[in-house]
Structures are given as structure tokens and as C-alpha cells.
Amino acid sequence: MAEESTLEQTPREARRTARLVRQIDAFGKKHGGVEANVAYIGERGARIVLVAPDGAWGDLVAPSYAMARAAVADAGVTVHEDFDGEFAGRVRTGPYEWTRMAGMQLGGPANT
């Protein structure tokens, strides 16, 4: 298990981080484990991409990169610096993702 984060947080930020940790833990328990990648997405914060051994994936958005890193550290998950190669190859997509990626070209749901 990874070391707990040492990020100084306000009580509100600590609650938000704890909520992210609970969500990461719940996903991992449901899918037999989880690994993560944290990516900065600008003013919006950071995206935590979760990938399970069974190919299931999900993502969470934290209001800051520091909070996202603290959440994955507190959850004790393996964090990949890049979302590529073997790690990205584990992701399994279904019909929903394919129609969303194709968007209107294939008659999928609109991106609005």
C-alpha cells in the first residue's frame, strides 16, 4: 500500500479527498483491484482514470492535481505516469463508448 499523502488541506478539501478515496476503493472492490493515472486538465483540475484488471474503467475529476495525487496515494493504488502501452491496453470499451466516440457520424447520442 502506498504511503498516505502529506498534503496540507482545509477541512473541506480533506472531505473531498476522502470522498475520492472512498470512490476509488469502491471501484476497486467491485472489480478486483484498480490502478490509476492522474492527468492535469487545466482550470477544471485533474482527471483520475481508474482501470481494473477485468478491463472495467472509470474516471473521477478532482478540483486540483494535488488533491487527485493525494487521493490515489491515500487509496494505496498503483499510479501510472502515462496512459499508454500495457496499461491503456487493459481498457475494455463497449457499444456505448463506441457510439459516443463516433458521435453523430454513426447516429450515436449527441454530445450535448
ChimeraX attribute file (.defattr): number of C-alpha atoms within 10 A of each C-alpha:
attribute: neighborCount
match mode: 1-to-1
recipient: residues
	/A:1	9
	/A:2	12
	/A:3	11
	/A:4	13
	/A:5	16
	/A:6	9
	/A:7	12
	/A:8	11
	/A:9	13
	/A:10	9
	/A:11	9
	/A:12	9
	/A:13	14
	/A:14	16
	/A:15	12
	/A:16	18
	/A:17	24
	/A:18	17
	/A:19	13
	/A:20	23
	/A:21	21
	/A:22	15
	/A:23	16
	/A:24	27
	/A:25	18
	/A:26	13
	/A:27	19
	/A:28	20
	/A:29	12
	/A:30	11
	/A:31	15
	/A:32	10
	/A:33	18
	/A:34	26
	/A:35	20
	/A:36	24
	/A:37	23
	/A:38	24
	/A:39	18
	/A:40	17
	/A:41	14
	/A:42	11
	/A:43	9
	/A:44	12
	/A:45	16
	/A:46	21
	/A:47	22
	/A:48	24
	/A:49	20
	/A:50	24
	/A:51	25
	/A:52	22
	/A:53	15
	/A:54	13
	/A:55	16
	/A:56	18
	/A:57	19
	/A:58	13
	/A:59	15
	/A:60	14
	/A:61	19
	/A:62	22
	/A:63	18
	/A:64	18
	/A:65	21
	/A:66	18
	/A:67	24
	/A:68	26
	/A:69	22
	/A:70	23
	/A:71	27
	/A:72	27
	/A:73	19
	/A:74	22
	/A:75	24
	/A:76	19
	/A:77	21
	/A:78	15
	/A:79	19
	/A:80	14
	/A:81	10
	/A:82	12
	/A:83	15
	/A:84	11
	/A:85	8
	/A:86	8
	/A:87	17
	/A:88	14
	/A:89	11
	/A:90	16
	/A:91	16
	/A:92	13
	/A:93	11
	/A:94	8
	/A:95	9
	/A:96	10
	/A:97	12
	/A:98	12
	/A:99	16
	/A:100	16
	/A:101	14
	/A:102	13
	/A:103	14
	/A:104	12
	/A:105	11
	/A:106	11
	/A:107	10
	/A:108	16
	/A:109	14
	/A:110	11
	/A:111	8
	/A:112	3
